[in-house]
Amino acid sequence: MLKFIKVTKVSQKFLFAGKGMSVRTGRFLGESMLVGAFTGLVVVLFKYLIDFAHHWYEKLEAKRVMDWDDPYRWIMFVLPAVGALLGYLLIKRFSKLEHARGTDSAIMAFHQRDGYVTSNVIPVKPVASVLTVGTGGSAGYEGPVTLLGAACGSAVARVLKIQPRGRRILMAAGLAAGIAALFQAPLAGAIFGFEIFYSSSDIEDETVLPCFIASAVSYAIYACFVGKTAWEPLFFLDNQYAFSNGLRLLPYSVLAVVIAFAVRFYISFFRATEKVFSHFRAPMWSKVFVGGLLTGAIGFFYPDVLSTSYSVIRATFSMDSTVTLGGLGSFTAYGLLLLFILKVVATSFTVGSGGSGGLFAPAIVCGAAVGAAAGMVFKALLPDAIGINPQAFALVGMAGFMASALRIPLTAIVMVAEMSGNHQLLLPAMWVCCISFWLNSGWALYRSQVHTQESSPVHV
């Protein structure tokens, strides 16, 4: 009997001890699972909403022809402005969400608001974003889903009455879970959750394990509802495009420099557009409407820049000679570079004017376009023995652009592998991501990112 009592006391001491594996040290395990489950279910609803909007948008787009008297072409001209305006008015109705810009707002909440994100984000932000992007606005869904996941984590922390430190951790876990599910990249989503807060190579180490747990649960729940397509890569690139010649690092080095300058153009033009719209002495709703009209004007002639433009990524991965870019003619390096410029301009008009959407998806489209264009140039100039594949350059360009513009090199390296199903290009992706990240030190697309932990109020 005494021996049993002694063993019981030892067991209790182990379970509630502060060292080793215990209830106390594993405190955020259960909460992170709960955040992942909640976020996964919310993202499933968001996905259904996206699919519904894109179904009707594609129906309209299929009816459009390039004739000037085609009514559907003029509907598509005005539609991005109408959608952006409706999205803005919906957010404006909830005043606390007026400055809910997506990933930037989530980062700001971590550094300056103790992880607090209002729960109004959960029902409102997805609808506003679908109204903007689903009607042709040039933006992405990662900004909204990032803020959506952060709101889920923050809400769970408030319900469980967790202190600010824990709320920040669960907010980051929710942020990671949102990306993991919608982009079907659980490992990259988890890394995103502890890497996004700093523009240097610093990471938020306290959030590492909660981000992995929440991402795994969220992705599993998302896949169960969405079906078998959720277990497949978002974009597919055949593993035949592998890195098998060390000499290819030379053109990849040039690609890294090209990507760095392309990112600077992206950031500079977006900042300039934001500044111009902020100086207009006009109601905010009119700025959003004008931004949508300008986007529609570009899409009127070059429809590939509208909405998420994921078709461009698929086109760069296939490099089919029969593929054409709407309004740009044949699939050439010139056409891809022009598309990159127009995508930057359209995204700046959509989001820089105040529209609801993310900057992450346009960044990967721009990276694919620039990478494929560079690959086509190298293929024409270099000997066939080197074995240049523009498809591989498109994938590596995506990674380099993300790493440099968003300051997330680890996420970028892993995400392009998960999103494409190709793990044979990790070496050049590492090379290009590191060089482009280093070349653009001091350049960041997200204003709320701080440089190092010492710069964050959380660690001061």
N, C-alpha and C positions, 0 to 999 in steps of 0.2 A: 504493500500500500504506500509506504513512504517512498519507495522507488518510483511508483507511478506519479505521485505528487511532484517529485523532483523533476521527472521527465516533462511533466506538464508545464512547470514553471520555466524550464529551459526553452520549451517550445514557444511559450508566450513571449519570452525575452527575445527569442529570434524573430518572431513575427513583428514585434513592435520596436525593435532596435533601430538605431539610426544608421548603422553601418551594414554593409552587405545587402542581400536581397531581402527586403522586408516590406511590410505594409506601408511604412513611412516613406522609404525611398522610392517605392513604386506607386506613390500616391497619384501621379498623373496618368498612370496606365489606363485605369478605368475611365477617367474623364476624357482622355484622348480617344478612346474607343467610342465613347458616346458622341464626341464632336465629329468623328469620322462618319458614324452612322447617320447623324442628323444632316451633316453636309452632303453626304451621298444621296440621301432622299431628296433634298432640296435641289441638287444639281440634276437629278433625274427629271424633275418637273421642269427645270430650266431647259433641259435638252429637248423635251417634248414641245415646249413653247418655241424653241429655235427651229425645230423640224417643221412645225406647223407654218411658221412665218416663211421659211425658205421654200416650202412646197408651193405656196401661192405666189411668191416672188418669181420662182422659176417658171410657173405657168404664164405669168405676164411676160417674162423675158422671152419665152419661146414664141410668143405671138408677135414680138417686135421684129420689124425688118428695118433695113437702113434707108428706106424711102422717106423723104422729107414730109410727105403727107400722111404718113402712118400714125394714127392716133395713139397706138401703144407706145411708140417711141417718145411721144410728147408726155405721156403719162409717166414713163420712166424718168423723164427729165425733171418733173416736179416732185416725184415720189420721195426722193431722199430728203428734200426740204420739209415736206409734210410730216414724214416719220420723225425727223430730228426735232421738229417743233412740238409734236405730240409727246415725245419722250421728255423733252425739257419741261413742258407744262406739268407733266405728271410728277416730275421730281420737285418742281417749284411749289406744287401744292403741299408738299411735305417739306417745310422750310429747313428742317434739320439736314435734309439730304441735298440742299442746293449746291454744296461744294463736295459732294460725294463723287469724286472723279475716278474711282476704281482703285487700282494698285497704289497710286500715290496717296490716296486717303487711308488705305490700310497701313501703309508704312508710317504715315503721320500719326495714326492712332497708336501704333506701337511705341513710337518715340516720345510722343507728347501728351497722349491721353490715357496712359496706363492700360492700353488695350481695349478701350471702350469704343464700340461701334454700335450705333443705334439699331434696334431690331427692325425699324421701318425699312431698312435696306432689303430685307429678305423678300417681302412681297412686291416692292416698288422697283428696285433697280433692275431685276431681270426683264420686266415688262418694258421699262424705258429703253433698255439696251436693244431689245428685240425690235421695238418700234424704230429705232435709229438704224441699226445694222441690217435688220431684216427687210427694210425698204430700200436698201441700196447704199446707205451711208458707209463710207470707207473707214472701217474700224474693225475691232475684234471683240470676242466675247471673254477674253482672259481677264481684262480689267474688271468687268462686272462680276465674273465668277470668283475672282480673288477677293473682292470686297464682300461678296455674298458669303464665301467661306469664313472670312474674318468675322462677319456679323454672327454667323452660327456659333463660332468658338466663343465669342464675347458673350452671346446670349446664354450659352451653357454655363459659363463661369459666373454670370450674375445669378442665374437660378440656383446654382449650388453655393452661392455666397462665398466665392473664392476671392482671396485678396488680389490687389493689383498685379503683383508679380506673377501669380498663377494665371490671372486673366490674360496677361500678355502672352504667356506660353500657349494657352489654349487658342487664343486668337491666331497666333502663328500656325498652330496645328490645323485650324480650320482653313486658313489661307492655302496651306499646302494641299489639304484634302480636296479643295475645289479644283485646283489645277490638275491634280492627279486624276480625277474622275473625268473632267470634260476633255482633256487632251489625251486621255488613255495612256498616261505615262506616270505610273505610281512612283517609281524611283526618282525621276526628274522632279515630280511634284513635291516630294519630301525634301529634296535638296533645295528647291526653290524657297521652301518655307523657312529655312535658316540662313539663306544666302542673300535674299533680296533686300535686306534692311541696310546694307552698307555698299558704298560705291567702290571700296577697296576690296581686298581679298579677305577681310574679316568676316566671320560668321557669328551667328547668335547660338552659341553652343548649348545653352539651356533648352533650346527648342528642338534639338536634333532627334531624340528618341520619340517625343510626342508627335513630331511631324511624320516620322516613319509609321507609327502606329495608326494615326488618323488617316494617312494616305492609303494604307493597305485596306483598312475597313471601308473607306469611302469608295475606292475603286471597285472592291468586290461587290458592294451593294449596287453601285451604278451598273456594273456589268450584268448582274442578275436581272435587272429590270430592262435594260436596253437590248440584251441578247448577245448572240455570239459575235456580232460585229464589234462589240466593245472589247473583246479579247484580241482583236486584230490591230495592226498598226493603223494610225490615222491616214498616213500616206505610205505607199509601199515602194521601196527601191530594191531591186534584185541584188542579192549578195555577190553577183558576178562582178559588180563594180567594187573591187577590193584594192587596197593599197599593196602593190607588189613590186614597186620599183623605187628605191631610195632617191633617185634623181627627181622624182615628182615633188619632193619637198621644195625644190627651187621655185617652180611656178606657184606652189601653194604659198610660199613666202611672199611672192608678189601679190597673190590674192589677198593675203592678210593686210597688206598696205592699201590695196584698192578698197577693201571693206572698211578700213579705218576712215578713209576720206569720205566714203559713201555714208557712213554713220554720222560724220560731222555735218554733212549736208542735211541729212534727215533731222538731226537735232536743231541745227541752226534755222532751217526753214520753219520747223514747227514752232520754235520759240518766237521767231519773227512774226509768224501768223497770229500767235496768241497775243503778242504785243499790239499789233495793228487792230485786232478786234477789241482789245481792252480799251483802246484810245477812242473808239467810236462813241460819240455821245448819242446813244440810241438805247432803247429798251433791250434787255438781254434776249428776249424772245425773238426780236427782229434780227439780232446778230446770228442766232442759231439758224433762223430761216434762210438768211443770206448765205451762210456757210453751206447749208444743204443745197441751195440753188447752184452755188459754184461747183459743188461736187457733182450735182446732176448734169451741169454743163459739160464737165469733163467726160462723164459717163455717157453722155449723148453721142459723143464721137468715139470714145474708147471704153466700151462697157466692161472690159476686164478689170478696171480699177475699182468697180463698185463692190460693195459688201466686203466679205472676207477675202475674196480673190484666191481662194484655195485652189481653184482650177489652174491657176498659174503654176503653183507648186507641182501639181500632178503633171502638167505639160512639160515642165523642166525635167521631171524624173523619167518621162517616157521618151522625149526628144523624137517623137514620131514626125517624119517628114511631111505628113499630111496635116499636122496641127497648124492652125493659124491663130493669131491673137486678134480679137475683134478690133477692127479699126486700124491695126498695125500691119496687116498683111502677113507675109511669111514669117516663120519662126527664126529670127536672126538675132545676132548679138546687138545690132542697132535697135531692133524692135524691143528687146528685153531691157536695154538701158533706158530707152524712152519710157517703157512701162514703169520702171523703177522711179523715174523722176515724177511721172504723173501720179503714181501711187503715193509718193511722199506728199505731193501737193494736195491731192484729194483727201488724204488722211488729216493733213493740217487744217484744211477747211472744215472737215466734219467735226473733229475733236477740239481743235484750237478755237473754234467759234463758240464752244460750250456744249456740243453734242455729247450724248452718252455712249461711250465705247472705249475699247482698249487700244493701246499702242503696240502691244506684244505681237499680235497676229500680223499687222502690217509689216512689222520688223522682219518676221520670218519670210514673208512674201518678197520683201525687198532683198533680203539676203539670198534667196533662191534665184531671183532674177539676175542680180549682179554676179553671183557665183557661176551661173550657167553661161552668161555672156562672156565672162573671163575664160571659162573653159573652152568655149567655141573659138575664141581668139587664139588661145594656146594650142588648141588642136590644129588650127590652120598654120601656125608658125613653127611649131616644134616637130621633130622627127616622129614618125609613127612608132618607133621603137620604145619611146618613153611611155606610150600608152595613155594618152590623155582622154578622159571621159568627161564630157560636160555635165553628165548626170551626177557624177561624184562631186564635181565642183559646185553644183547647185546645193547638194546636201551640206557640204563643208561650209559653203557661203552662208547658209542659214544659221549654222552654229556660230560662226564668227560674228555675224551681225548681231545675234542675240547677246553674245558675250560682251561685245563692245558697247552696244547701245544701252542695254539694260543692266550691265555690270554683274552678270551672273555666269561666269565661265564654266563652273562645274555643272550647273543646270543645263547650259547649252550643249555641252559635250554629251551628256546622258540623254537629253530630250530628243535630239535629232536621231539618235540610235533607236530609241523606243518608238518615236513617231513614224520612222521609216521601216523598222524591222531590219535595218542593216547595221551590223556591228563590225563590219570589215573596214570601216573608214574612221575608226576611233583615233588612230595615230595622226592622220592629217587634221582631223577635227581638233585634237589637243593642240597641235602646232599652231594652227590658224587662230584658235580662240585665245591662246596665251599671247601671241604677238599683237593681235588687234586689240585685246584688252589692255595691254601695256601701252600701246601707241596712243590710246585715247584716254589715258589717265587724266582725270579732271573733267571729262565729258560724261554727262549722265542724262538720260531722258527723263528720269523721275526726279522731280525737285526735292521730294521729301527724304531721299536717301542721304544719310550722313556718311562722312568718309570712313571713320573708324569708330570703334566702341567708345573711345575717349571723347568723341564728339557728340555722343548721344546723351540726352538728359537721363536716360534710364541708368547709365553706368556712372554718371557724375555723382 
